[in-house]
């Protein structure tokens, strides 16, 4: 059994009733944190000196579609309409199981490189069991902790989530790997009938799974009312985006224990609406965070945290100006809150709050080391600020369940050149389909975009 002693660092535990930052040594035994104290000295341990660094809980990216990573940098100027038409209407059906595998592997490795130790992989392109298995194997090969949120293609709307496939996954790869959990990514009440929404929620409830759904650009309708009235909303309900939800619905969802995941950079850029951060904070709740789609935005969760923080502070300042003529004289949100959205709240949203998101004895040893000696962080007068402002270049080491996945600024284990090669092959083949200039291909793209546009308009107008 491995015994690793991490010494000399400034530690941000994110645990209740502890200082924001403190000098602690951390003993990791068999994948768990067993002791935390000053000047620990234990025999028969592998000691690692992290003087000048910050140790903190690994980041939790609660919402990412890893299957799209072969399309990086393609959609920076896509609106939500274009994204839905091109990625889903144009490309999703052309994915092979091997595309799913290399996409999940490369995306998860990138997340580890960025300091993410836990990932909510919202896989709404598990078109067949082989596609789902490909994505799952990619996560396992990367060595990341993940909740694989099984979802079906956007083309399948009025069919209940395949419970037999959920059971197959639960009894197969999910049951034999400690780093992997299963959840359900459903069209949700926004995009399904009351009958389908009820069936999907009950499938998740009967298996005690996280059930996650998109909600933006429309008012809750009859399907939402049905799941509410059936008392199916609870702590294992996760709403992604939540933009434009009426205040009474936000209050109802919060009171019933549902979690929310905001992807602020994508929401602001593509047209989902303004992040729901302020509404949640006013009710004593808080968002978790995700980066959503590598196709459109960066995969760095700390960028999402800073955008969420700055955006809500801006709204608060504007409200204060309208009321008094002057910006807020004191901060309305702290940097530590934003860091909590990236750790504690993410763990809660994925149903993992009892094992990750904080550094405490008994918790899984999911730990990242941030080197504050970089010129972008030095001098690091405030450790919380330094952690929040860190970039990939500052993430020196990443430990997941006591195993090093990144050391000395480099990923441990994978053949990165081979990963790049396979990802490029996948991306080029898929983009060839998207960029085809044939008459039939152009007509198909036009029809798909028109159908998506009409669907979005219908959704906005539905009450």
C-alpha positions as CSV (number, residue, x, y, z in Angstrom):
1,X,0.0,0.0,0.0
2,X,1.4,3.4,-1.0
3,X,2.3,5.9,1.6
4,X,3.0,9.5,0.4
5,X,3.8,12.5,2.6
6,X,3.2,15.9,1.0
7,X,5.2,18.5,2.9
8,X,5.9,22.2,3.0
9,X,3.0,23.6,1.1
10,X,0.3,26.1,1.8
11,X,-2.9,24.1,1.9
12,X,-6.4,25.3,0.9
13,X,-8.7,22.6,2.3
14,X,-12.1,24.1,1.3
15,X,-13.3,22.3,4.5
16,X,-15.8,24.0,6.9
17,X,-14.4,25.6,10.0
18,X,-10.8,25.8,8.8
19,X,-8.7,28.8,7.7
20,X,-8.8,29.8,4.1
21,X,-5.2,28.6,3.8
22,X,-2.7,27.0,6.3
23,X,0.6,25.4,6.5
24,X,-0.1,21.6,6.7
25,X,1.5,18.3,5.7
26,X,-0.7,15.7,4.2
27,X,-0.3,11.9,4.6
28,X,-1.9,9.8,1.8
29,X,-2.2,6.1,2.4
30,X,-3.8,3.8,-0.1
31,X,-5.5,6.5,-2.0
32,X,-7.0,8.3,1.0
33,X,-6.0,11.3,3.1
34,X,-5.3,9.8,6.5
35,X,-3.6,12.7,8.4
36,X,-3.2,16.5,8.1
37,X,-1.1,18.4,10.5
38,X,1.9,20.7,10.8
39,X,5.3,19.0,10.7
40,X,4.2,15.5,10.2
41,X,7.0,12.9,10.4
42,X,6.1,9.4,9.5
43,X,8.4,6.4,8.7
44,X,8.4,4.4,5.5
45,X,6.8,7.1,3.4
46,X,7.6,8.6,0.0
47,X,8.1,12.3,0.9
48,X,7.5,15.0,-1.7
49,X,8.5,18.6,-0.9
50,X,6.0,21.2,-2.1
51,X,7.5,24.2,-0.5
52,X,6.4,27.3,-2.4
53,X,3.3,25.6,-3.8
54,X,-0.4,25.5,-3.0
55,X,-2.1,22.2,-2.4
56,X,-5.8,22.2,-2.8
57,X,-8.7,19.8,-3.8
58,X,-8.7,18.8,-7.4
59,X,-11.1,20.8,-9.5
60,X,-14.5,19.3,-10.4
61,X,-15.7,20.0,-14.0
62,X,-19.3,19.2,-13.5
63,X,-20.4,19.5,-17.2
64,X,-18.4,18.7,-20.3
65,X,-19.2,16.9,-23.5
66,X,-16.0,15.0,-24.1
67,X,-17.1,13.4,-27.3
68,X,-16.6,16.7,-29.1
69,X,-12.9,17.2,-28.3
70,X,-11.8,16.3,-31.9
71,X,-13.6,19.4,-33.0
72,X,-11.6,21.8,-30.9
73,X,-11.4,25.4,-32.1
74,X,-13.9,24.8,-34.9
75,X,-16.9,26.6,-33.3
76,X,-15.5,29.7,-31.7
77,X,-17.9,31.9,-33.7
78,X,-20.9,29.4,-33.6
79,X,-24.1,30.6,-32.0
80,X,-26.2,28.1,-30.1
81,X,-28.3,27.6,-33.3
82,X,-25.2,26.8,-35.3
83,X,-23.7,24.5,-32.7
84,X,-26.9,22.5,-32.5
85,X,-27.3,22.3,-36.2
86,X,-23.6,21.5,-37.0
87,X,-22.4,19.4,-34.1
88,X,-25.6,17.5,-33.5
89,X,-27.5,17.7,-36.7
90,X,-24.5,17.5,-38.9
91,X,-21.8,15.5,-37.2
92,X,-23.1,13.4,-34.3
93,X,-24.4,10.6,-36.5
94,X,-21.0,10.1,-38.2
95,X,-19.2,9.2,-35.0
96,X,-17.8,5.8,-34.7
97,X,-17.1,4.1,-31.3
98,X,-13.4,4.7,-31.8
99,X,-14.1,8.4,-32.2
100,X,-15.9,8.4,-28.9
101,X,-12.9,6.7,-27.3
102,X,-10.2,9.0,-28.5
103,X,-12.4,12.1,-27.8
104,X,-13.0,11.0,-24.2
105,X,-9.4,10.0,-23.6
106,X,-7.9,13.3,-25.0
107,X,-10.5,15.5,-23.3
108,X,-10.0,13.8,-19.9
109,X,-6.2,14.1,-20.2
110,X,-6.6,17.7,-21.0
111,X,-8.8,18.1,-17.9
112,X,-6.1,16.5,-15.7
113,X,-3.5,18.8,-17.2
114,X,-5.7,21.7,-16.3
115,X,-6.0,20.5,-12.7
116,X,-9.4,18.8,-12.9
117,X,-9.6,15.5,-11.0
118,X,-13.3,14.8,-11.3
119,X,-15.3,15.1,-14.5
120,X,-19.0,15.0,-15.3
121,X,-19.0,13.6,-18.8
122,X,-22.4,14.5,-20.3
123,X,-22.3,12.1,-23.2
124,X,-25.4,12.7,-25.3
125,X,-24.0,10.8,-28.3
126,X,-24.0,7.3,-26.9
127,X,-25.8,6.2,-30.0
128,X,-25.2,2.5,-29.4
129,X,-23.7,0.4,-26.6
130,X,-20.4,0.4,-28.4
131,X,-20.4,4.2,-28.5
132,X,-21.0,4.3,-24.8
133,X,-18.3,1.7,-24.1
134,X,-15.9,3.7,-26.3
135,X,-16.4,6.8,-24.2
136,X,-16.2,5.0,-20.9
137,X,-13.0,3.3,-21.9
138,X,-11.5,6.7,-22.8
139,X,-12.2,7.9,-19.3
140,X,-10.7,4.8,-17.8
141,X,-7.6,5.0,-19.9
142,X,-7.0,8.6,-18.8
143,X,-7.2,7.7,-15.1
144,X,-9.6,10.5,-14.2
145,X,-12.4,10.3,-11.7
146,X,-15.7,10.7,-13.6
147,X,-19.4,10.4,-13.6
148,X,-20.4,9.1,-17.1
149,X,-23.7,10.7,-17.7
150,X,-25.2,8.4,-20.3
151,X,-27.3,10.2,-22.9
152,X,-28.8,9.5,-26.3
153,X,-28.7,11.4,-29.6
154,X,-30.6,14.6,-30.1
155,X,-32.6,12.8,-32.8
156,X,-34.3,10.7,-30.2
157,X,-36.8,12.8,-28.4
158,X,-40.0,10.9,-27.6
159,X,-38.5,7.7,-26.5
160,X,-37.8,6.9,-22.8
161,X,-34.2,6.6,-21.7
162,X,-33.1,3.0,-22.3
163,X,-33.2,1.5,-18.8
164,X,-31.8,-1.8,-20.1
165,X,-28.7,0.0,-21.3
166,X,-28.3,1.8,-17.9
167,X,-28.5,-1.6,-16.2
168,X,-25.9,-3.1,-18.6
169,X,-23.5,-0.3,-17.8
170,X,-24.2,-0.6,-14.0
171,X,-23.5,-4.3,-14.1
172,X,-20.5,-4.0,-16.4
173,X,-17.6,-1.5,-16.5
174,X,-19.1,0.8,-13.9
175,X,-19.3,-1.9,-11.2
176,X,-15.6,-2.8,-11.5
177,X,-13.8,0.6,-11.5
178,X,-13.7,2.7,-8.4
179,X,-13.1,6.0,-10.2
180,X,-16.2,5.7,-12.4
181,X,-19.8,6.3,-11.5
182,X,-22.9,6.4,-13.7
183,X,-25.6,9.0,-14.2
184,X,-28.2,9.8,-16.7
185,X,-28.1,12.7,-19.2
186,X,-31.7,13.1,-20.3
187,X,-33.5,15.5,-22.7
188,X,-35.3,16.6,-19.6
189,X,-38.6,18.2,-19.0
190,X,-37.7,21.0,-21.4
191,X,-37.4,18.7,-24.4
192,X,-39.7,15.8,-23.6
193,X,-43.3,15.1,-22.9
194,X,-44.6,14.6,-19.4
195,X,-44.8,10.8,-19.9
196,X,-41.2,10.6,-21.0
197,X,-39.9,12.9,-18.4
198,X,-41.6,10.9,-15.6
199,X,-40.3,7.7,-17.0
200,X,-36.7,9.0,-17.1
201,X,-36.8,10.5,-13.6
202,X,-38.1,7.2,-12.3
203,X,-35.4,5.2,-14.0
204,X,-32.8,7.3,-12.3
205,X,-34.6,7.3,-8.9
206,X,-35.0,3.5,-8.9
207,X,-31.2,3.1,-9.4
208,X,-30.2,6.0,-7.2
209,X,-28.5,7.8,-10.0
210,X,-27.8,11.5,-10.7
211,X,-30.2,12.6,-13.4
212,X,-29.0,15.7,-15.3
213,X,-30.8,17.8,-17.9
214,X,-30.3,21.0,-19.9
215,X,-32.7,23.9,-19.3
216,X,-32.3,27.2,-21.0
217,X,-34.2,29.4,-23.5
218,X,-37.7,28.6,-22.4
219,X,-40.1,28.5,-19.6
220,X,-40.8,25.3,-17.6
221,X,-43.9,23.6,-19.1
222,X,-46.2,20.7,-18.4
223,X,-43.4,18.1,-18.2
224,X,-41.6,20.1,-15.5
225,X,-44.9,20.4,-13.6
226,X,-45.4,16.7,-13.9
227,X,-42.0,15.7,-12.3
228,X,-42.5,18.4,-9.6
229,X,-46.0,17.1,-8.8
230,X,-44.7,13.5,-8.7
231,X,-42.1,14.6,-6.1
232,X,-39.2,13.4,-8.3
233,X,-37.0,16.4,-7.9
234,X,-34.4,16.0,-5.2
235,X,-30.6,16.2,-4.4
236,X,-29.8,13.8,-7.3
237,X,-31.4,16.2,-9.8
238,X,-28.9,18.3,-11.7
239,X,-30.0,21.3,-13.9
240,X,-27.5,22.5,-16.4
241,X,-27.6,26.2,-17.3
242,X,-31.0,27.1,-15.9
243,X,-30.9,30.4,-17.7
244,X,-34.2,32.4,-17.7
245,X,-35.8,30.1,-15.1
246,X,-38.5,32.1,-13.3
247,X,-37.7,33.0,-9.7
248,X,-40.5,30.8,-8.3
249,X,-39.1,27.7,-10.2
250,X,-35.6,28.4,-9.0
251,X,-36.9,28.6,-5.5
252,X,-38.8,25.4,-5.8
253,X,-35.8,23.5,-7.3
254,X,-33.4,24.8,-4.6
255,X,-35.9,24.0,-1.8
256,X,-36.1,20.4,-3.1
257,X,-32.3,20.0,-3.1
258,X,-31.6,20.1,-6.8
259,X,-28.1,21.2,-7.9
260,X,-27.3,23.6,-10.7
261,X,-24.3,23.6,-13.1
262,X,-23.4,26.8,-15.0
263,X,-21.1,27.0,-17.9
264,X,-20.7,30.7,-17.9
265,X,-18.3,31.3,-20.8
266,X,-20.4,29.3,-23.2
267,X,-23.7,30.5,-21.9
268,X,-22.7,34.2,-22.4
269,X,-21.1,33.6,-25.8
270,X,-23.5,31.3,-27.5
271,X,-26.8,32.8,-26.4
272,X,-28.1,30.6,-23.6
273,X,-28.7,33.7,-21.4
274,X,-27.1,35.1,-18.3
275,X,-25.7,32.7,-15.8
276,X,-28.0,31.8,-12.9
277,X,-25.4,32.6,-10.2
278,X,-27.1,35.6,-8.7
279,X,-30.5,33.9,-8.3
280,X,-28.9,30.9,-6.5
281,X,-26.9,33.1,-4.2
282,X,-29.9,35.1,-3.2
283,X,-31.5,31.8,-2.0
284,X,-28.5,30.6,-0.1
285,X,-27.4,28.2,-2.8
286,X,-24.6,28.2,-5.3
287,X,-23.7,26.8,-8.7
288,X,-21.3,24.2,-9.7
289,X,-19.3,24.9,-12.9
290,X,-18.5,23.3,-16.2
291,X,-16.7,24.2,-19.4
292,X,-19.4,22.5,-21.6
293,X,-17.9,22.1,-25.1
294,X,-14.3,22.1,-26.3
295,X,-15.6,22.9,-29.7
296,X,-16.4,26.4,-28.6
297,X,-14.5,27.4,-25.4
298,X,-11.4,26.6,-23.4
299,X,-11.4,23.5,-21.2
300,X,-9.9,25.4,-18.2
301,X,-12.4,25.4,-15.3
302,X,-10.7,28.2,-13.5
303,X,-11.4,30.5,-16.4
304,X,-15.1,29.6,-16.0
305,X,-14.8,30.4,-12.3
306,X,-13.3,33.8,-13.0
307,X,-15.9,34.6,-15.7
308,X,-18.8,33.6,-13.4
309,X,-17.3,35.7,-10.6
310,X,-16.7,38.8,-12.7
311,X,-20.1,38.5,-14.5
312,X,-22.1,38.4,-11.3
313,X,-20.0,41.1,-9.6
314,X,-20.7,43.2,-12.7
315,X,-24.5,42.7,-12.4
316,X,-24.3,43.5,-8.7
317,X,-22.4,46.7,-9.3
318,X,-24.9,47.7,-12.0
319,X,-27.9,47.1,-9.6
320,X,-26.2,49.2,-6.9
321,X,-25.5,52.0,-9.5
322,X,-29.2,52.0,-10.4
323,X,-30.2,52.2,-6.7
324,X,-27.6,54.7,-5.4
325,X,-25.6,56.0,-8.4
326,X,-22.4,54.3,-7.2
327,X,-21.0,50.8,-7.5
328,X,-21.0,48.4,-4.6
329,X,-18.6,49.7,-1.9
330,X,-17.9,46.2,-0.7
331,X,-17.5,42.9,-2.6
332,X,-20.7,41.0,-3.1
333,X,-19.0,37.7,-3.8
334,X,-15.6,36.5,-2.7
335,X,-12.9,34.7,-4.6
336,X,-13.2,31.8,-2.2
337,X,-16.9,31.4,-3.2
338,X,-15.8,31.1,-6.8
339,X,-13.2,28.5,-5.8
340,X,-15.9,26.6,-4.0
341,X,-18.0,26.5,-7.1
342,X,-15.1,24.7,-8.8
343,X,-14.6,22.1,-6.0
344,X,-17.2,21.7,-3.3
345,X,-20.3,22.5,-5.4
346,X,-19.1,20.4,-8.3
347,X,-18.7,17.4,-6.0
348,X,-22.2,17.9,-4.7
349,X,-23.7,18.2,-8.2
350,X,-22.1,14.9,-9.2
351,X,-23.2,13.1,-6.0
352,X,-19.6,12.8,-4.7
353,X,-19.6,15.3,-1.9
354,X,-18.7,12.6,0.6
355,X,-15.4,11.7,-1.1
356,X,-14.0,14.7,-3.1
357,X,-14.1,18.5,-3.2
358,X,-12.4,19.0,0.1
359,X,-9.1,18.0,1.8
360,X,-9.9,16.2,5.0
361,X,-8.9,12.9,6.6
362,X,-11.0,10.1,5.2
363,X,-11.5,11.9,1.8
364,X,-10.1,10.5,-1.4
365,X,-6.7,11.9,-2.2
366,X,-7.6,14.0,-5.2
367,X,-5.1,16.8,-4.8
368,X,-3.5,19.4,-7.1
369,X,-0.3,21.4,-6.6
370,X,-0.1,24.9,-7.9
371,X,3.3,26.4,-8.3
372,X,3.0,30.0,-7.1
373,X,6.6,30.9,-8.2
374,X,5.4,31.6,-11.8
375,X,5.6,35.3,-12.7
376,X,1.8,35.4,-13.3
377,X,1.3,34.5,-9.6
378,X,4.4,35.8,-7.7
379,X,4.3,37.1,-5.1
380,X,1.3,35.1,-4.0
381,X,0.2,37.3,-1.1
382,X,-3.3,35.7,-1.0
383,X,-3.3,31.9,-1.6
384,X,-7.0,31.9,-2.5
385,X,-6.4,34.5,-5.2
386,X,-3.4,32.7,-6.5
387,X,-5.3,29.4,-6.8
388,X,-8.2,31.2,-8.6
389,X,-5.8,33.0,-11.0
390,X,-3.7,29.9,-11.8
391,X,-3.4,28.6,-15.4
392,X,-2.3,25.3,-16.9
393,X,1.3,26.5,-16.6
394,X,1.0,26.7,-12.8
395,X,-0.5,23.2,-12.3
396,X,2.7,21.3,-11.3
397,X,1.1,18.1,-10.1
398,X,-2.2,16.2,-10.0
399,X,-3.0,13.3,-7.8
400,X,-6.2,11.2,-8.2
401,X,-7.0,8.6,-5.6
402,X,-3.4,8.7,-4.4
403,X,-2.0,8.1,-7.9
404,X,0.1,10.7,-9.7
405,X,-1.5,11.7,-13.0
406,X,0.7,14.7,-13.5
407,X,4.2,15.4,-12.1
408,X,6.7,18.1,-12.8
409,X,4.3,19.8,-15.2
410,X,3.9,16.8,-17.4
411,X,1.1,14.1,-17.6
412,X,2.2,10.7,-16.3
413,X,1.8,7.6,-18.5
414,X,0.0,8.4,-21.8
415,X,1.7,8.5,-25.1
416,X,0.7,12.1,-26.0
417,X,2.0,12.0,-29.5
418,X,-0.1,8.9,-30.2
419,X,-3.2,10.6,-28.6
420,X,-2.7,13.7,-30.8
421,X,-2.3,11.6,-33.9
422,X,-5.5,9.6,-33.3
423,X,-7.5,12.7,-32.3
424,X,-6.4,14.5,-35.5
425,X,-7.4,11.6,-37.7
426,X,-10.8,11.6,-36.0
427,X,-11.3,15.3,-36.3
428,X,-10.3,15.5,-39.9
429,X,-12.7,12.8,-40.9
430,X,-15.6,14.4,-39.1
431,X,-14.8,17.9,-40.4
432,X,-14.7,16.5,-44.0
433,X,-18.3,15.6,-43.5
434,X,-19.2,19.0,-42.1
435,X,-17.3,20.9,-44.8
436,X,-18.5,18.9,-47.8
437,X,-19.6,21.3,-50.6
438,X,-21.8,18.8,-52.5
439,X,-25.3,19.9,-53.4
440,X,-26.9,17.2,-51.2
441,X,-24.7,18.0,-48.3
442,X,-25.4,21.7,-48.5
443,X,-29.2,21.1,-48.8
444,X,-29.0,18.8,-45.8
445,X,-27.3,21.4,-43.7
446,X,-29.8,24.1,-44.7
447,X,-32.7,21.8,-43.8
448,X,-31.2,20.9,-40.4
449,X,-30.5,24.5,-39.5
450,X,-34.1,25.4,-40.4
451,X,-35.5,22.6,-38.3
452,X,-33.3,23.5,-35.3
453,X,-34.3,27.1,-35.6
454,X,-38.0,26.3,-35.6
455,X,-37.6,24.0,-32.6
456,X,-35.8,26.7,-30.6
457,X,-38.5,29.3,-31.4
458,X,-41.3,26.8,-30.4
459,X,-39.5,26.1,-27.2
460,X,-39.2,29.8,-26.3
461,X,-42.9,30.3,-26.9
462,X,-44.0,27.2,-25.0
463,X,-45.4,27.9,-21.6
